[in-house]
Amino acid sequence: MLFSLPDPAYAASCRNIKGRRICEASLNRTAKNYWEYRAIVTIDGARQPRETYNCRDRFRIQADGTVIPFEDGDPSPLVCRLYNKRYKTKR
């Protein structure tokens, strides 16, 4: 019997947000601003295009430059969890 475990590098972080399964496919912090992350997420198994998440000012930027404020049910809590742990600001 062949038994194998998934490679830890491919382990995705997932959360259920508002009834949808959201997983990180790729997450990289930008070199210029520690509060910005470039992320590719999957929502219910469908891969989304890469977006830049500004976790300090709470908006995301799509590939075409469209700026979208964070909303309930979007992937921002999953993407910004590291920023929120280290640099949480009072608002």
PDB file of N, CA, C and O in Angstrom:
ATOM      1  N   MET A   1       0.841  -1.170   0.000  1.00  0.00           N
ATOM      2  CA  MET A   1       0.000   0.000   0.000  1.00  0.00           C
ATOM      3  C   MET A   1       0.892   1.242   0.000  1.00  0.00           C
ATOM      4  O   MET A   1       1.806   1.358   0.816  1.00  0.00           O
ATOM      5  N   LEU A   2       0.623   2.153  -0.906  1.00  0.00           N
ATOM      6  CA  LEU A   2       1.407   3.371  -1.027  1.00  0.00           C
ATOM      7  C   LEU A   2       0.721   4.486  -0.255  1.00  0.00           C
ATOM      8  O   LEU A   2      -0.460   4.767  -0.458  1.00  0.00           O
ATOM      9  N   PHE A   3       1.477   5.112   0.628  1.00  0.00           N
ATOM     10  CA  PHE A   3       0.922   6.181   1.453  1.00  0.00           C
ATOM     11  C   PHE A   3       1.792   7.412   1.286  1.00  0.00           C
ATOM     12  O   PHE A   3       3.009   7.344   1.460  1.00  0.00           O
ATOM     13  N   SER A   4       1.172   8.545   0.947  1.00  0.00           N
ATOM     14  CA  SER A   4       1.965   9.766   0.820  1.00  0.00           C
ATOM     15  C   SER A   4       1.213  10.932   1.443  1.00  0.00           C
ATOM     16  O   SER A   4      -0.018  10.967   1.454  1.00  0.00           O
ATOM     17  N   LEU A   5       1.968  11.867   1.954  1.00  0.00           N
ATOM     18  CA  LEU A   5       1.409  13.072   2.540  1.00  0.00           C
ATOM     19  C   LEU A   5       1.642  14.234   1.590  1.00  0.00           C
ATOM     20  O   LEU A   5       2.630  14.234   0.857  1.00  0.00           O
ATOM     21  N   PRO A   6       0.763  15.218   1.584  1.00  0.00           N
ATOM     22  CA  PRO A   6       0.996  16.375   0.716  1.00  0.00           C
ATOM     23  C   PRO A   6       2.218  17.151   1.169  1.00  0.00           C
ATOM     24  O   PRO A   6       2.525  17.212   2.359  1.00  0.00           O
ATOM     25  N   ASP A   7       2.900  17.734   0.221  1.00  0.00           N
ATOM     26  CA  ASP A   7       4.067  18.549   0.493  1.00  0.00           C
ATOM     27  C   ASP A   7       3.629  19.779   1.288  1.00  0.00           C
ATOM     28  O   ASP A   7       2.668  20.439   0.892  1.00  0.00           O
ATOM     29  N   PRO A   8       4.304  20.112   2.404  1.00  0.00           N
ATOM     30  CA  PRO A   8       3.890  21.259   3.204  1.00  0.00           C
ATOM     31  C   PRO A   8       3.882  22.568   2.426  1.00  0.00           C
ATOM     32  O   PRO A   8       3.131  23.482   2.765  1.00  0.00           O
ATOM     33  N   ALA A   9       4.706  22.669   1.388  1.00  0.00           N
ATOM     34  CA  ALA A   9       4.729  23.893   0.597  1.00  0.00           C
ATOM     35  C   ALA A   9       3.411  24.107  -0.136  1.00  0.00           C
ATOM     36  O   ALA A   9       3.097  25.236  -0.514  1.00  0.00           O
ATOM     37  N   TYR A  10       2.644  23.061  -0.342  1.00  0.00           N
ATOM     38  CA  TYR A  10       1.387  23.173  -1.060  1.00  0.00           C
ATOM     39  C   TYR A  10       0.176  23.196  -0.131  1.00  0.00           C
ATOM     40  O   TYR A  10      -0.963  23.223  -0.597  1.00  0.00           O
ATOM     41  N   ALA A  11       0.413  23.184   1.162  1.00  0.00           N
ATOM     42  CA  ALA A  11      -0.702  23.206   2.105  1.00  0.00           C
ATOM     43  C   ALA A  11      -1.376  24.573   2.053  1.00  0.00           C
ATOM     44  O   ALA A  11      -0.724  25.596   2.262  1.00  0.00           O
ATOM     45  N   ALA A  12      -2.646  24.592   1.781  1.00  0.00           N
ATOM     46  CA  ALA A  12      -3.378  25.848   1.666  1.00  0.00           C
ATOM     47  C   ALA A  12      -4.069  26.169   2.984  1.00  0.00           C
ATOM     48  O   ALA A  12      -4.566  25.282   3.679  1.00  0.00           O
ATOM     49  N   SER A  13      -4.090  27.439   3.307  1.00  0.00           N
ATOM     50  CA  SER A  13      -4.827  27.905   4.463  1.00  0.00           C
ATOM     51  C   SER A  13      -6.232  28.252   3.998  1.00  0.00           C
ATOM     52  O   SER A  13      -6.404  29.005   3.039  1.00  0.00           O
ATOM     53  N   CYS A  14      -7.232  27.710   4.669  1.00  0.00           N
ATOM     54  CA  CYS A  14      -8.621  27.904   4.248  1.00  0.00           C
ATOM     55  C   CYS A  14      -9.478  28.358   5.419  1.00  0.00           C
ATOM     56  O   CYS A  14      -9.180  28.061   6.576  1.00  0.00           O
ATOM     57  N   ARG A  15     -10.543  29.078   5.103  1.00  0.00           N
ATOM     58  CA  ARG A  15     -11.539  29.487   6.093  1.00  0.00           C
ATOM     59  C   ARG A  15     -12.910  29.479   5.443  1.00  0.00           C
ATOM     60  O   ARG A  15     -13.042  29.667   4.233  1.00  0.00           O
ATOM     61  N   ASN A  16     -13.912  29.260   6.252  1.00  0.00           N
ATOM     62  CA  ASN A  16     -15.293  29.424   5.798  1.00  0.00           C
ATOM     63  C   ASN A  16     -15.727  30.825   6.186  1.00  0.00           C
ATOM     64  O   ASN A  16     -15.746  31.176   7.365  1.00  0.00           O
ATOM     65  N   ILE A  17     -16.074  31.622   5.188  1.00  0.00           N
ATOM     66  CA  ILE A  17     -16.499  32.996   5.413  1.00  0.00           C
ATOM     67  C   ILE A  17     -17.847  33.187   4.735  1.00  0.00           C
ATOM     68  O   ILE A  17     -17.965  33.072   3.515  1.00  0.00           O
ATOM     69  N   LYS A  18     -18.862  33.481   5.544  1.00  0.00           N
ATOM     70  CA  LYS A  18     -20.223  33.696   5.032  1.00  0.00           C
ATOM     71  C   LYS A  18     -20.686  32.543   4.142  1.00  0.00           C
ATOM     72  O   LYS A  18     -21.302  32.773   3.102  1.00  0.00           O
ATOM     73  N   GLY A  19     -20.395  31.312   4.542  1.00  0.00           N
ATOM     74  CA  GLY A  19     -20.871  30.139   3.830  1.00  0.00           C
ATOM     75  C   GLY A  19     -20.063  29.767   2.601  1.00  0.00           C
ATOM     76  O   GLY A  19     -20.441  28.855   1.866  1.00  0.00           O
ATOM     77  N   ARG A  20     -18.960  30.457   2.367  1.00  0.00           N
ATOM     78  CA  ARG A  20     -18.099  30.125   1.226  1.00  0.00           C
ATOM     79  C   ARG A  20     -16.751  29.634   1.733  1.00  0.00           C
ATOM     80  O   ARG A  20     -16.251  30.117   2.749  1.00  0.00           O
ATOM     81  N   ARG A  21     -16.171  28.683   1.032  1.00  0.00           N
ATOM     82  CA  ARG A  21     -14.858  28.130   1.375  1.00  0.00           C
ATOM     83  C   ARG A  21     -13.803  28.938   0.639  1.00  0.00           C
ATOM     84  O   ARG A  21     -13.722  28.880  -0.588  1.00  0.00           O
ATOM     85  N   ILE A  22     -12.985  29.700   1.380  1.00  0.00           N
ATOM     86  CA  ILE A  22     -11.964  30.559   0.784  1.00  0.00           C
ATOM     87  C   ILE A  22     -10.599  30.040   1.204  1.00  0.00           C
ATOM     88  O   ILE A  22     -10.329  29.872   2.393  1.00  0.00           O
ATOM     89  N   CYS A  23      -9.733  29.786   0.214  1.00  0.00           N
ATOM     90  CA  CYS A  23      -8.393  29.249   0.464  1.00  0.00           C
ATOM     91  C   CYS A  23      -7.342  30.108  -0.223  1.00  0.00           C
ATOM     92  O   CYS A  23      -7.586  30.679  -1.286  1.00  0.00           O
ATOM     93  N   GLU A  24      -6.169  30.193   0.399  1.00  0.00           N
ATOM     94  CA  GLU A  24      -5.032  30.876  -0.211  1.00  0.00           C
ATOM     95  C   GLU A  24      -4.378  29.938  -1.213  1.00  0.00           C
ATOM     96  O   GLU A  24      -4.011  28.815  -0.864  1.00  0.00           O
ATOM     97  N   ALA A  25      -4.229  30.381  -2.438  1.00  0.00           N
ATOM     98  CA  ALA A  25      -3.462  29.613  -3.412  1.00  0.00           C
ATOM     99  C   ALA A  25      -2.031  30.145  -3.455  1.00  0.00           C
ATOM    100  O   ALA A  25      -1.083  29.388  -3.665  1.00  0.00           O
ATOM    101  N   SER A  26      -1.886  31.454  -3.254  1.00  0.00           N
ATOM    102  CA  SER A  26      -0.579  32.097  -3.252  1.00  0.00           C
ATOM    103  C   SER A  26      -0.674  33.365  -2.424  1.00  0.00           C
ATOM    104  O   SER A  26      -1.661  34.094  -2.521  1.00  0.00           O
ATOM    105  N   LEU A  27       0.338  33.639  -1.611  1.00  0.00           N
ATOM    106  CA  LEU A  27       0.346  34.837  -0.784  1.00  0.00           C
ATOM    107  C   LEU A  27       1.777  35.345  -0.667  1.00  0.00           C
ATOM    108  O   LEU A  27       2.667  34.617  -0.228  1.00  0.00           O
ATOM    109  N   ASN A  28       1.994  36.608  -1.063  1.00  0.00           N
ATOM    110  CA  ASN A  28       3.314  37.228  -0.978  1.00  0.00           C
ATOM    111  C   ASN A  28       3.165  38.648  -0.470  1.00  0.00           C
ATOM    112  O   ASN A  28       2.315  39.398  -0.949  1.00  0.00           O
ATOM    113  N   ARG A  29       3.985  39.018   0.496  1.00  0.00           N
ATOM    114  CA  ARG A  29       3.994  40.399   0.962  1.00  0.00           C
ATOM    115  C   ARG A  29       4.787  41.231  -0.031  1.00  0.00           C
ATOM    116  O   ARG A  29       5.801  40.768  -0.552  1.00  0.00           O
ATOM    117  N   THR A  30       4.337  42.461  -0.303  1.00  0.00           N
ATOM    118  CA  THR A  30       5.074  43.300  -1.239  1.00  0.00           C
ATOM    119  C   THR A  30       6.359  43.781  -0.583  1.00  0.00           C
ATOM    120  O   THR A  30       6.423  43.924   0.638  1.00  0.00           O
ATOM    121  N   ALA A  31       7.378  44.031  -1.393  1.00  0.00           N
ATOM    122  CA  ALA A  31       8.665  44.471  -0.869  1.00  0.00           C
ATOM    123  C   ALA A  31       8.612  45.920  -0.392  1.00  0.00           C
ATOM    124  O   ALA A  31       9.319  46.294   0.544  1.00  0.00           O
ATOM    125  N   LYS A  32       7.784  46.727  -1.025  1.00  0.00           N
ATOM    126  CA  LYS A  32       7.739  48.150  -0.700  1.00  0.00           C
ATOM    127  C   LYS A  32       6.947  48.453   0.571  1.00  0.00           C
ATOM    128  O   LYS A  32       7.384  49.259   1.393  1.00  0.00           O
ATOM    129  N   ASN A  33       5.792  47.817   0.738  1.00  0.00           N
ATOM    130  CA  ASN A  33       4.913  48.106   1.867  1.00  0.00           C
ATOM    131  C   ASN A  33       4.558  46.823   2.602  1.00  0.00           C
ATOM    132  O   ASN A  33       3.980  45.909   2.013  1.00  0.00           O
ATOM    133  N   TYR A  34       4.900  46.746   3.893  1.00  0.00           N
ATOM    134  CA  TYR A  34       4.666  45.518   4.649  1.00  0.00           C
ATOM    135  C   TYR A  34       3.180  45.230   4.860  1.00  0.00           C
ATOM    136  O   TYR A  34       2.810  44.109   5.208  1.00  0.00           O
ATOM    137  N   TRP A  35       2.337  46.224   4.655  1.00  0.00           N
ATOM    138  CA  TRP A  35       0.895  46.041   4.859  1.00  0.00           C
ATOM    139  C   TRP A  35       0.164  45.621   3.596  1.00  0.00           C
ATOM    140  O   TRP A  35      -1.056  45.460   3.621  1.00  0.00           O
ATOM    141  N   GLU A  36       0.879  45.438   2.491  1.00  0.00           N
ATOM    142  CA  GLU A  36       0.262  45.010   1.238  1.00  0.00           C
ATOM    143  C   GLU A  36       0.662  43.578   0.903  1.00  0.00           C
ATOM    144  O   GLU A  36       1.824  43.194   1.037  1.00  0.00           O
ATOM    145  N   TYR A  37      -0.314  42.805   0.470  1.00  0.00           N
ATOM    146  CA  TYR A  37      -0.086  41.420   0.093  1.00  0.00           C
ATOM    147  C   TYR A  37      -0.638  41.180  -1.303  1.00  0.00           C
ATOM    148  O   TYR A  37      -1.734  41.635  -1.632  1.00  0.00           O
ATOM    149  N   ARG A  38       0.122  40.468  -2.120  1.00  0.00           N
ATOM    150  CA  ARG A  38      -0.376  40.007  -3.412  1.00  0.00           C
ATOM    151  C   ARG A  38      -0.868  38.582  -3.192  1.00  0.00           C
ATOM    152  O   ARG A  38      -0.126  37.720  -2.720  1.00  0.00           O
ATOM    153  N   ALA A  39      -2.111  38.353  -3.536  1.00  0.00           N
ATOM    154  CA  ALA A  39      -2.698  37.056  -3.219  1.00  0.00           C
ATOM    155  C   ALA A  39      -3.537  36.529  -4.366  1.00  0.00           C
ATOM    156  O   ALA A  39      -4.195  37.278  -5.089  1.00  0.00           O
ATOM    157  N   ILE A  40      -3.491  35.224  -4.504  1.00  0.00           N
ATOM    158  CA  ILE A  40      -4.413  34.489  -5.360  1.00  0.00           C
ATOM    159  C   ILE A  40      -5.191  33.583  -4.420  1.00  0.00           C
ATOM    160  O   ILE A  40      -4.598  32.812  -3.665  1.00  0.00           O
ATOM    161  N   VAL A  41      -6.503  33.669  -4.462  1.00  0.00           N
ATOM    162  CA  VAL A  41      -7.341  32.852  -3.594  1.00  0.00           C
ATOM    163  C   VAL A  41      -8.282  32.006  -4.440  1.00  0.00           C
ATOM    164  O   VAL A  41      -8.538  32.300  -5.608  1.00  0.00           O
ATOM    165  N   THR A  42      -8.788  30.949  -3.820  1.00  0.00           N
ATOM    166  CA  THR A  42      -9.855  30.171  -4.440  1.00  0.00           C
ATOM    167  C   THR A  42     -11.102  30.345  -3.585  1.00  0.00           C
ATOM    168  O   THR A  42     -11.042  30.303  -2.356  1.00  0.00           O
ATOM    169  N   ILE A  43     -12.220  30.539  -4.248  1.00  0.00           N
ATOM    170  CA  ILE A  43     -13.503  30.673  -3.565  1.00  0.00           C
ATOM    171  C   ILE A  43     -14.377  29.530  -4.037  1.00  0.00           C
ATOM    172  O   ILE A  43     -14.742  29.457  -5.211  1.00  0.00           O
ATOM    173  N   ASP A  44     -14.715  28.630  -3.109  1.00  0.00           N
ATOM    174  CA  ASP A  44     -15.474  27.416  -3.425  1.00  0.00           C
ATOM    175  C   ASP A  44     -14.822  26.637  -4.564  1.00  0.00           C
ATOM    176  O   ASP A  44     -15.509  26.098  -5.432  1.00  0.00           O
ATOM    177  N   GLY A  45     -13.490  26.583  -4.553  1.00  0.00           N
ATOM    178  CA  GLY A  45     -12.735  25.815  -5.536  1.00  0.00           C
ATOM    179  C   GLY A  45     -12.427  26.545  -6.824  1.00  0.00           C
ATOM    180  O   GLY A  45     -11.666  26.025  -7.640  1.00  0.00           O
ATOM    181  N   ALA A  46     -12.984  27.730  -7.048  1.00  0.00           N
ATOM    182  CA  ALA A  46     -12.730  28.497  -8.277  1.00  0.00           C
ATOM    183  C   ALA A  46     -11.586  29.483  -8.023  1.00  0.00           C
ATOM    184  O   ALA A  46     -11.672  30.337  -7.141  1.00  0.00           O
ATOM    185  N   ARG A  47     -10.526  29.351  -8.802  1.00  0.00           N
ATOM    186  CA  ARG A  47      -9.355  30.214  -8.662  1.00  0.00           C
ATOM    187  C   ARG A  47      -9.686  31.630  -9.138  1.00  0.00           C
ATOM    188  O   ARG A  47     -10.246  31.817 -10.218  1.00  0.00           O
ATOM    189  N   GLN A  48      -9.332  32.623  -8.315  1.00  0.00           N
ATOM    190  CA  GLN A  48      -9.577  34.022  -8.629  1.00  0.00           C
ATOM    191  C   GLN A  48      -8.293  34.662  -9.160  1.00  0.00           C
ATOM    192  O   GLN A  48      -7.202  34.170  -8.872  1.00  0.00           O
ATOM    193  N   PRO A  49      -8.402  35.746  -9.927  1.00  0.00           N
ATOM    194  CA  PRO A  49      -7.195  36.437 -10.395  1.00  0.00           C
ATOM    195  C   PRO A  49      -6.427  37.057  -9.226  1.00  0.00           C
ATOM    196  O   PRO A  49      -6.996  37.310  -8.164  1.00  0.00           O
ATOM    197  N   ARG A  50      -5.132  37.299  -9.431  1.00  0.00           N
ATOM    198  CA  ARG A  50      -4.297  37.890  -8.379  1.00  0.00           C
ATOM    199  C   ARG A  50      -4.746  39.316  -8.098  1.00  0.00           C
ATOM    200  O   ARG A  50      -5.018  40.089  -9.017  1.00  0.00           O
ATOM    201  N   GLU A  51      -4.818  39.650  -6.816  1.00  0.00           N
ATOM    202  CA  GLU A  51      -5.170  40.995  -6.381  1.00  0.00           C
ATOM    203  C   GLU A  51      -4.178  41.430  -5.312  1.00  0.00           C
ATOM    204  O   GLU A  51      -3.575  40.600  -4.633  1.00  0.00           O
ATOM    205  N   THR A  52      -4.016  42.743  -5.171  1.00  0.00           N
ATOM    206  CA  THR A  52      -3.178  43.296  -4.116  1.00  0.00           C
ATOM    207  C   THR A  52      -4.095  43.787  -3.005  1.00  0.00           C
ATOM    208  O   THR A  52      -4.996  44.590  -3.246  1.00  0.00           O
ATOM    209  N   TYR A  53      -3.865  43.302  -1.785  1.00  0.00           N
ATOM    210  CA  TYR A  53      -4.673  43.649  -0.622  1.00  0.00           C
ATOM    211  C   TYR A  53      -3.907  44.654   0.231  1.00  0.00           C
ATOM    212  O   TYR A  53      -2.806  44.358   0.697  1.00  0.00           O
ATOM    213  N   ASN A  54      -4.477  45.836   0.438  1.00  0.00           N
ATOM    214  CA  ASN A  54      -3.896  46.841   1.316  1.00  0.00           C
ATOM    215  C   ASN A  54      -4.577  46.671   2.675  1.00  0.00           C
ATOM    216  O   ASN A  54      -5.691  47.148   2.891  1.00  0.00           O
ATOM    217  N   CYS A  55      -3.894  45.990   3.572  1.00  0.00           N
ATOM    218  CA  CYS A  55      -4.496  45.627   4.858  1.00  0.00           C
ATOM    219  C   CYS A  55      -4.548  46.795   5.831  1.00  0.00           C
ATOM    220  O   CYS A  55      -5.338  46.767   6.775  1.00  0.00           O
ATOM    221  N   ARG A  56      -3.737  47.811   5.630  1.00  0.00           N
ATOM    222  CA  ARG A  56      -3.766  48.976   6.510  1.00  0.00           C
ATOM    223  C   ARG A  56      -4.960  49.879   6.190  1.00  0.00           C
ATOM    224  O   ARG A  56      -5.686  50.299   7.091  1.00  0.00           O
ATOM    225  N   ASP A  57      -5.158  50.172   4.901  1.00  0.00           N
ATOM    226  CA  ASP A  57      -6.223  51.078   4.486  1.00  0.00           C
ATOM    227  C   ASP A  57      -7.501  50.351   4.061  1.00  0.00           C
ATOM    228  O   ASP A  57      -8.495  50.989   3.714  1.00  0.00           O
ATOM    229  N   ARG A  58      -7.475  49.024   4.091  1.00  0.00           N
ATOM    230  CA  ARG A  58      -8.646  48.155   3.901  1.00  0.00           C
ATOM    231  C   ARG A  58      -9.283  48.263   2.521  1.00  0.00           C
ATOM    232  O   ARG A  58     -10.477  48.533   2.396  1.00  0.00           O
ATOM    233  N   PHE A  59      -8.467  48.048   1.482  1.00  0.00           N
ATOM    234  CA  PHE A  59      -8.997  47.928   0.125  1.00  0.00           C
ATOM    235  C   PHE A  59      -8.134  46.959  -0.660  1.00  0.00           C
ATOM    236  O   PHE A  59      -7.019  46.631  -0.256  1.00  0.00           O
ATOM    237  N   ARG A  60      -8.666  46.503  -1.792  1.00  0.00           N
ATOM    238  CA  ARG A  60      -7.909  45.604  -2.661  1.00  0.00           C
ATOM    239  C   ARG A  60      -7.886  46.182  -4.060  1.00  0.00           C
ATOM    240  O   ARG A  60      -8.808  46.885  -4.473  1.00  0.00           O
ATOM    241  N   ILE A  61      -6.818  45.875  -4.785  1.00  0.00           N
ATOM    242  CA  ILE A  61      -6.627  46.397  -6.126  1.00  0.00           C
ATOM    243  C   ILE A  61      -6.597  45.227  -7.096  1.00  0.00           C
ATOM    244  O   ILE A  61      -5.783  44.315  -6.958  1.00  0.00           O
ATOM    245  N   GLN A  62      -7.492  45.261  -8.079  1.00  0.00           N
ATOM    246  CA  GLN A  62      -7.535  44.218  -9.094  1.00  0.00           C
ATOM    247  C   GLN A  62      -6.445  44.473 -10.130  1.00  0.00           C
ATOM    248  O   GLN A  62      -5.841  45.545 -10.141  1.00  0.00           O
ATOM    249  N   ALA A  63      -6.189  43.505 -10.993  1.00  0.00           N
ATOM    250  CA  ALA A  63      -5.132  43.590 -11.992  1.00  0.00           C
ATOM    251  C   ALA A  63      -5.321  44.784 -12.932  1.00  0.00           C
ATOM    252  O   ALA A  63      -4.339  45.339 -13.426  1.00  0.00           O
ATOM    253  N   ASP A  64      -6.567  45.184 -13.183  1.00  0.00           N
ATOM    254  CA  ASP A  64      -6.824  46.316 -14.085  1.00  0.00           C
ATOM    255  C   ASP A  64      -6.760  47.664 -13.373  1.00  0.00           C
ATOM    256  O   ASP A  64      -7.010  48.696 -13.996  1.00  0.00           O
ATOM    257  N   GLY A  65      -6.428  47.678 -12.071  1.00  0.00           N
ATOM    258  CA  GLY A  65      -6.295  48.908 -11.314  1.00  0.00           C
ATOM    259  C   GLY A  65      -7.536  49.332 -10.554  1.00  0.00           C
ATOM    260  O   GLY A  65      -7.519  50.354  -9.868  1.00  0.00           O
ATOM    261  N   THR A  66      -8.610  48.571 -10.661  1.00  0.00           N
ATOM    262  CA  THR A  66      -9.842  48.885  -9.946  1.00  0.00           C
ATOM    263  C   THR A  66      -9.632  48.703  -8.442  1.00  0.00           C
ATOM    264  O   THR A  66      -9.146  47.664  -7.995  1.00  0.00           O
ATOM    265  N   VAL A  67     -10.006  49.731  -7.664  1.00  0.00           N
ATOM    266  CA  VAL A  67      -9.875  49.697  -6.207  1.00  0.00           C
ATOM    267  C   VAL A  67     -11.227  49.337  -5.609  1.00  0.00           C
ATOM    268  O   VAL A  67     -12.238  49.970  -5.915  1.00  0.00           O
ATOM    269  N   ILE A  68     -11.240  48.311  -4.749  1.00  0.00           N
ATOM    270  CA  ILE A  68     -12.472  47.835  -4.128  1.00  0.00           C
ATOM    271  C   ILE A  68     -12.290  47.820  -2.615  1.00  0.00           C
ATOM    272  O   ILE A  68     -11.378  47.159  -2.118  1.00  0.00           O
ATOM    273  N   PRO A  69     -13.143  48.540  -1.862  1.00  0.00           N
ATOM    274  CA  PRO A  69     -13.038  48.484  -0.395  1.00  0.00           C
ATOM    275  C   PRO A  69     -13.375  47.093   0.125  1.00  0.00           C
ATOM    276  O   PRO A  69     -14.155  46.363  -0.487  1.00  0.00           O
ATOM    277  N   PHE A  70     -12.776  46.731   1.270  1.00  0.00           N
ATOM    278  CA  PHE A  70     -13.092  45.448   1.890  1.00  0.00           C
ATOM    279  C   PHE A  70     -14.571  45.399   2.231  1.00  0.00           C
ATOM    280  O   PHE A  70     -15.167  46.398   2.635  1.00  0.00           O
ATOM    281  N   GLU A  71     -15.153  44.216   2.062  1.00  0.00           N
ATOM    282  CA  GLU A  71     -16.563  43.994   2.366  1.00  0.00           C
ATOM    283  C   GLU A  71     -16.698  42.723   3.190  1.00  0.00           C
ATOM    284  O   GLU A  71     -15.773  41.913   3.250  1.00  0.00           O
ATOM    285  N   ASP A  72     -17.853  42.552   3.824  1.00  0.00           N
ATOM    286  CA  ASP A  72     -18.120  41.296   4.524  1.00  0.00           C
ATOM    287  C   ASP A  72     -18.167  40.177   3.504  1.00  0.00           C
ATOM    288  O   ASP A  72     -18.795  40.312   2.455  1.00  0.00           O
ATOM    289  N   GLY A  73     -17.510  39.079   3.806  1.00  0.00           N
ATOM    290  CA  GLY A  73     -17.556  37.916   2.941  1.00  0.00           C
ATOM    291  C   GLY A  73     -16.452  37.859   1.905  1.00  0.00           C
ATOM    292  O   GLY A  73     -16.364  36.875   1.171  1.00  0.00           O
ATOM    293  N   ASP A  74     -15.602  38.881   1.816  1.00  0.00           N
ATOM    294  CA  ASP A  74     -14.498  38.791   0.864  1.00  0.00           C
ATOM    295  C   ASP A  74     -13.297  38.118   1.537  1.00  0.00           C
ATOM    296  O   ASP A  74     -13.325  37.897   2.747  1.00  0.00           O
ATOM    297  N   PRO A  75     -12.248  37.789   0.784  1.00  0.00           N
ATOM    298  CA  PRO A  75     -11.110  37.040   1.348  1.00  0.00           C
ATOM    299  C   PRO A  75     -10.184  37.850   2.245  1.00  0.00           C
ATOM    300  O   PRO A  75      -9.191  37.303   2.726  1.00  0.00           O
ATOM    301  N   SER A  76     -10.457  39.116   2.490  1.00  0.00           N
ATOM    302  CA  SER A  76      -9.523  39.963   3.229  1.00  0.00           C
ATOM    303  C   SER A  76      -9.142  39.441   4.617  1.00  0.00           C
ATOM    304  O   SER A  76      -7.975  39.579   4.986  1.00  0.00           O
ATOM    305  N   PRO A  77     -10.050  38.845   5.421  1.00  0.00           N
ATOM    306  CA  PRO A  77      -9.609  38.344   6.731  1.00  0.00           C
ATOM    307  C   PRO A  77      -8.551  37.246   6.614  1.00  0.00           C
ATOM    308  O   PRO A  77      -7.653  37.160   7.451  1.00  0.00           O
ATOM    309  N   LEU A  78      -8.649  36.425   5.603  1.00  0.00           N
ATOM    310  CA  LEU A  78      -7.682  35.350   5.402  1.00  0.00           C
ATOM    311  C   LEU A  78      -6.351  35.923   4.930  1.00  0.00           C
ATOM    312  O   LEU A  78      -5.295  35.535   5.430  1.00  0.00           O
ATOM    313  N   VAL A  79      -6.397  36.838   3.977  1.00  0.00           N
ATOM    314  CA  VAL A  79      -5.175  37.411   3.417  1.00  0.00           C
ATOM    315  C   VAL A  79      -4.462  38.293   4.445  1.00  0.00           C
ATOM    316  O   VAL A  79      -3.236  38.250   4.548  1.00  0.00           O
ATOM    317  N   CYS A  80      -5.204  39.077   5.192  1.00  0.00           N
ATOM    318  CA  CYS A  80      -4.614  40.056   6.117  1.00  0.00           C
ATOM    319  C   CYS A  80      -4.377  39.527   7.524  1.00  0.00           C
ATOM    320  O   CYS A  80      -4.047  40.314   8.411  1.00  0.00           O
ATOM    321  N   ARG A  81      -4.527  38.256   7.761  1.00  0.00           N
ATOM    322  CA  ARG A  81      -4.416  37.748   9.124  1.00  0.00           C
ATOM    323  C   ARG A  81      -3.027  37.980   9.723  1.00  0.00           C
ATOM    324  O   ARG A  81      -2.926  38.252  10.919  1.00  0.00           O
ATOM    325  N   LEU A  82      -1.956  37.883   8.935  1.00  0.00           N
ATOM    326  CA  LEU A  82      -0.611  38.107   9.473  1.00  0.00           C
ATOM    327  C   LEU A  82      -0.417  39.578   9.829  1.00  0.00           C
ATOM    328  O   LEU A  82       0.150  39.896  10.875  1.00  0.00           O
ATOM    329  N   TYR A  83      -0.880  40.464   8.972  1.00  0.00           N
ATOM    330  CA  TYR A  83      -0.784  41.893   9.261  1.00  0.00           C
ATOM    331  C   TYR A  83      -1.585  42.232  10.516  1.00  0.00           C
ATOM    332  O   TYR A  83      -1.107  42.971  11.376  1.00  0.00           O
ATOM    333  N   ASN A  84      -2.787  41.701  10.623  1.00  0.00           N
ATOM    334  CA  ASN A  84      -3.643  41.998  11.762  1.00  0.00           C
ATOM    335  C   ASN A  84      -3.050  41.513  13.074  1.00  0.00           C
ATOM    336  O   ASN A  84      -3.262  42.136  14.115  1.00  0.00           O
ATOM    337  N   LYS A  85      -2.315  40.415  13.042  1.00  0.00           N
ATOM    338  CA  LYS A  85      -1.692  39.900  14.263  1.00  0.00           C
ATOM    339  C   LYS A  85      -0.546  40.803  14.727  1.00  0.00           C
ATOM    340  O   LYS A  85      -0.384  41.041  15.924  1.00  0.00           O
ATOM    341  N   ARG A  86       0.242  41.300  13.780  1.00  0.00           N
ATOM    342  CA  ARG A  86       1.459  42.029  14.138  1.00  0.00           C
ATOM    343  C   ARG A  86       1.260  43.535  14.234  1.00  0.00           C
ATOM    344  O   ARG A  86       1.872  44.184  15.083  1.00  0.00           O
ATOM    345  N   TYR A  87       0.424  44.097  13.385  1.00  0.00           N
ATOM    346  CA  TYR A  87       0.362  45.545  13.253  1.00  0.00           C
ATOM    347  C   TYR A  87      -1.036  46.098  13.441  1.00  0.00           C
ATOM    348  O   TYR A  87      -1.372  47.141  12.881  1.00  0.00           O
ATOM    349  N   LYS A  88      -1.833  45.429  14.203  1.00  0.00           N
ATOM    350  CA  LYS A  88      -3.232  45.842  14.352  1.00  0.00           C
ATOM    351  C   LYS A  88      -3.301  47.285  14.852  1.00  0.00           C
ATOM    352  O   LYS A  88      -2.682  47.655  15.850  1.00  0.00           O
ATOM    353  N   THR A  89      -4.075  48.076  14.124  1.00  0.00           N
ATOM    354  CA  THR A  89      -4.228  49.477  14.487  1.00  0.00           C
ATOM    355  C   THR A  89      -5.608  49.696  15.086  1.00  0.00           C
ATOM    356  O   THR A  89      -6.554  48.971  14.778  1.00  0.00           O
ATOM    357  N   LYS A  90      -5.712  50.687  15.931  1.00  0.00           N
ATOM    358  CA  LYS A  90      -7.005  51.023  16.535  1.00  0.00           C
ATOM    359  C   LYS A  90      -7.758  51.931  15.586  1.00  0.00           C
ATOM    360  O   LYS A  90      -7.219  52.928  15.105  1.00  0.00           O
ATOM    361  N   ARG A  91      -9.001  51.582  15.320  1.00  0.00           N
ATOM    362  CA  ARG A  91      -9.859  52.393  14.437  1.00  0.00           C
ATOM    363  C   ARG A  91     -11.156  52.644  15.115  1.00  0.00           C
ATOM    364  O   ARG A  91     -12.028  53.306  14.553  1.00  0.00           O
TER     365      ARG A  91
END
